[in-house]
């Protein structure tokens, strides 16, 4: 009995040692070298830095574009006001003066399009998904009798 226990103990220790050796061999073969891991980490850090720089450039680009558009809008308003103010002095004919003021008003309407759209939004009614009735006696389109001809 003691002999079987010793044999079992020796086989167990041998199997454990063989498992350790095989595990260490697989780790060494498949884990790659430390140089490869370091190289991959440095490449990853470089790509992250490039992405961060790109995102900053995009943010700067859109901020500058918004500033330039705002400046352009202000310049447009100044030009429009200048034309409106000098049109009255320079145009002596009433017909010409009215044409110029009408043109300037239409361009101001384009410049202030957001306010015009907001004002018009209240007057626009969304489309209906049914046909309205013509009178109290007529059935609506959702009625079961709508457009059903009675056979005589």
C-alpha positions, 0 to 999 in steps of 0.5 A: 500500500505504501508502495502504491502511495509512493508511486502515485506521489511520484507520478503526480510530481512528474505530471505536475513538473511536465505540465509546468515545463509544457506551459512555460514552453507554450508561454515562451513560444506564443507570447512574443518577445518583450521587444515586440510588446514594447514596439506594439505599445509604442506604435499604439501610443503614436497612433493615439497621439496622432488621433488626438492631434487630428481631433484638435485640428478638426475642432480648431477648423470648425471654430475658425469656420464659425468665426469667419461665417459670423464675420462674413454675416456682419460684413454682409449686414454692413454692406446692406445697410450702407446700400440702403442708406446711400440709395436714398441720397443717390437715386433721384428718381422715385421708381428707381428708389423703390426698385432699390429699396424693394431689392434691399428688403428682399435681401434683408429677408434672405439674411433674416431667413430664420426669423421669417421661417419661425414666423411662418411655421405657426401658419403652416398646418401639417398634412392630415391623414384623412379627408375632411368632411364636406358637411355634417351629413357626410361620413368621414373617411374612417367611417365604415360606410365611407364610399360604400355603395349600397346595392339595390 
